[in-house]
Amino acid sequence: MLSEALFALFLTATLMLAGCKREERQLRPSPQASQVINEAQVSGLNPGANPLPGPPTPTIYEESAYAVSEGKRLFNQYNCSGCHAHGGGGIGPPLMDNYWIYGSQPENIFATIVQGRPNGMPSFRNRIPEFQVWEIVAYVRSLSGLLPSDVAPSRSDELHVKPPEQSMPKQTPVGITGAPEPSK
């Protein structure tokens, strides 16, 4: 009787352990997933200019809720919120609307972070590792609803004037050529 109880307990414990499977996260992507964009591909500083065709954008960052939440953390750690006011705009332009000066494609945002832009945006070349730049890019795109809602992080405690990123409606980005858009 005791051996049957021990056997049942052993069998139950074995089945419970076999049923557990942890989520697999790729915390540091392999070099193939994160390809380097060279100078010629990110050198266009013209507003609204399309980047030159190059290697495909690493979409693993935009498909991973972990990468987007890391981008949110890095956005604050690198003091991006100091100029962009948690996405609402301050010294820097707002990041939660659909008006993008240099384009909303991931390659354009990457180029803006790495190279900087005239009149204010500093260059972070050789200061932020490439995979962290892509995580920040994914988070910045989530601010204006360009990522799926199941990937975007929830609202920050600092920001009470807009809904969380995960419930932002999808917006079509519009480039600004100089004058602000007329209010409707």
Secondary structure, DSSP 8 states (H G I E B T S, - for coil): -HHHHHHHHHHHHHHHHHH-------SS--TTTS----HHHH---STT------S---TTTTT-HHHHHHHHHHHHHTTHHHHHGGGT-SSS--SSSSEESS-SSHHHHHHHHHH--SSS----TTTS-HHHHHHHHHHHHHHTT-S-TTTS----SS--SS--GGG------EE--SS-----
